[in-house]
Amino acid sequence: MKVLVAVKRVIDYNVKVRVKADGTGVETANVKMSMNPFDEIAVEEAIRLKEAGVASEIVVVSMGVQQCQETIRTALAMGADRGILVQTDQVLEPLAIAKMLKVIVEREQPGLVILGKQAIDGDHSQTGQMLAALLGWAQGTFAYKLEPKDGGLEVTREIDGGLETVRLRTPAVITTDLRLNEPRFASLPNIMKAKKKPLDVVGPDDLGVDIAARVKVLKVVEPPKRQGGVKVADVAALVEKLKNEAKVI
């Protein structure tokens, strides 16, 4: 079974994000970038499926600027087989990404697509669900555990009340949660080998997908700074502040 994994280049999770002075977005110039942590988990899970003999090939897909090739090479160094970059300088929305992934899936014919449940920059948590809907495939979102079983997949999902287990027929779309696995570090020999692995570059026009923005960002602002707390004399004073100042009761 071929497995396709989607990865995204984002600001590294250790970097403190700063808003641009003009409020049009966040500052990315001279900022460390890395693979989205949820996507690292998706790559690791695909590699484990290959090591278990379930997957035969792992194809990694990324969409964005030319530097996204570095993100793909990271996945190749971890153990993926080849990469595809949909190169564009335009900001991509979840629906546009899902539509382009659909075309790539139809060309590659994988038995399984794995994505991170969300990206740590946009936090949309929409692409996997949209892709499954466009393809008409089964989906297992927020995967906590993934096991091949009876020719399909058994997915344990993280939900508000605890865990839920669902059984899916393949082909299917899986989105990964944080506790699914611990991603491996790429060794130096594998990093060198990754430079020689095939990486194809295409554009949105090659896929025949309209990536025009449907959402307009009006302004980006930093959250207000946290104010210091106060001590109250008794419960009555606390209730009064909650009611009249905080207005939460």
N, C-alpha and C positions, 0 to 999 in steps of 0.2 A: 504494500500500500504506500502510495506517495503521500507525504504530508507537506502542506504549505503553511508557512508561518509568516505573519505580518509583523514587522518591527518599525518603530518610530524613533527618530532622533529628537531628543528633548534636552532642555537644560538639566545638567546633572543635579540629582536630588540633594547633594550636599551644598549647592550654591544658593545663596540668599538672592531671591529674585527681586530686581529693581524695576520700577515703572519708569518709562521714558518721560523726559521733562515735558513733552508736549501732550502726554496722556494718550498717545495713539496705540500703545502696546507695552510690552516688557522689553527690557534691554537684553539683546543677544550678542552685541558686538564684544569680542574678546572675552566671551563667557564660555566656560567649559561645558561641552555638550557630551551626551552619552546615550546609550540605548535606554528606552523607557523600562523601568524595573519590572513591570508586569510582562513586558515582551521578552525580557531575559528569561523569565520563568516559562514562557511559552516555548522558547527555543530549547531550553533544558528538557522540557517534557517531551518534545519531539525527538531529541537525541536519545532519551531513555527508551522511547518506543522503538527506535531503530536498534539500540543495543539489545533489546528484548526480542528482536526478530519480527516485530509487528510492522514496522515501517521499513521500506526499501530505499527511499530517497527523501531528503529534506530540502525543500526549496524555500528560500527566504526572500520576502518582498518588502521593499520600502518605497515610500513616496515622498518627494520633496527635492531640496536643492542637491547639487552635486556632492556636497560633503556627506550626504546620506550613504554614500558608498563606504565610508568608514564604519558606519553602523552595521552595514551588511557584512563587511569583512570581519567584524567582531563576532557575528553569528557564525560565519564560516570557520573562524578559528576555534569556536566552541565545539564544532562538529557538523555543521550543516554542509550540504554538498554543492549547492550553487545558489546564485542570487539574481534577483531582477530588481532594477531601480526604475521607477517611473519618475523621470526628472522633470521638475517644474519649480519655478520661483514663486508661484502663486500659493497663497495660504489655502489649505484644503479643509473642507468641512466633512464631517462624518459620512454624509450621504454620497458625496463625490468619491470619497475613498472606497466606500462599499461598492459603488457602481464599477469602479476600475478594478477592484478585487474580483468582482463577479466575472468580468471579461477574462482576467488572468486565470481564474479557476476553470472557466470553460475551455481555455486553451491548454492548460496543464493537466486537467482531469485528476486532481488529487482525490484520495478517499477521505481526507480529513484536513480541516483548516483550523489552526490554533492561533488565537490572538490574545494579547493582554486584555483584561476586562475594561481597562481605561488607560488613558495617557495622563501623566502627572501634570501636564501643562493645561490642556483643555478640560480634563475631567468629565468628558461627555458620557462615556460608557454607552455608546450607541452603535459603533461600527459593526461589531460582531452580530448584534441582533438584526441590524439592517441587512447585512450580507446574507444571513440565514433566510430572511424573508424574501430577498431578491432571488435567491437560488431555489427556494422551496425546500430547504434541507432542515433536518432536525438540529436542535441547538441545545447545548449544555453550558449555561452561563455561570460565572463565579465558581469555577471548578476548584474544589478542595482536594479531591482525589479522583484519579482517572484509571480505569481498569478495562482492558479488552475482555469481553465475555460473550460467548455464544455467537461469534461472528459480528458482534456490535460493540458498543461501549457502555460501561456502567459509570456514571458520573455522580459523585457526591458533591452537592452544591452547598455553599454557605448562604443561608437565608437569615432573616431577622430573628426567628425563633430558635435557630440552631442549625441542623444539617438536613438536607433532603437528598435522597438518592433517586436518580432517574436512569432508565435504560434507553439507549438510542440506537437506531439503525444507521449504519454508514451509507452514503457520505453524510458527514455532520460538521457543524461548526462548534468549536469549544472556545470559551473565554476563561482565562486563568486568574485565580485569586492568589493572594500572597502566600498562603500556607500550603500550596500545592507541592512545592519542592524548594530546594536550595540550589540556585544556579552555580555551575562550576566556573572556575577561572581558566582562561585559555592559556595553555603552556606556550613557551617560546617556540618550540618546533612547529606547533600547530598554527601559530601566528604567521610563521614564515610560509607554511604550506598554503595558508588561506590566500596569500597574495597571488597564487597561481590557479586558484579555483575559478571557474567561469562566472562572470557577472555581466548580464545583459542590461543595456540601457535603452529604454523606450520613452516616448512622450505620451501625454494624455490624448493627443490627436491620433497616435497610432492605435489607441484602444477605442477611439470613437466615442469618448465620453465628454460631456459638457461639464466643466468644473467651475463654472461661474458661481460666485458667491451668492447665497440666498440670505445670508445674515450680515448685517452691517454693525460693526462695533462703533458705538458712539463715543465712549470714553473709558479709559482704564485708570483706576485710582487705587492707591494703597489702602488697606483696611485701617480704620482709626486706631491710634495707639491705645493700649489698654490703660485704663485709669486705676489709680490706687484705691484700695478698699478702705472702708471705715468700720469702726467698732460701734455697736449700739448697746444701749444700757440694758434693754430687756426685749422680750418677744413682741410686746406691743409696739415698740419703736421699730423693730424689724419689719413687722407687718405694715406699718405706716409707710416706710420707705419703699417696700415692694409695691404697695398700692399706688402711692402718689408720685414717687420719683421714677422707679423702674417701670411702673405700669404693667406688671406681669400678673397681677391678681385683681 
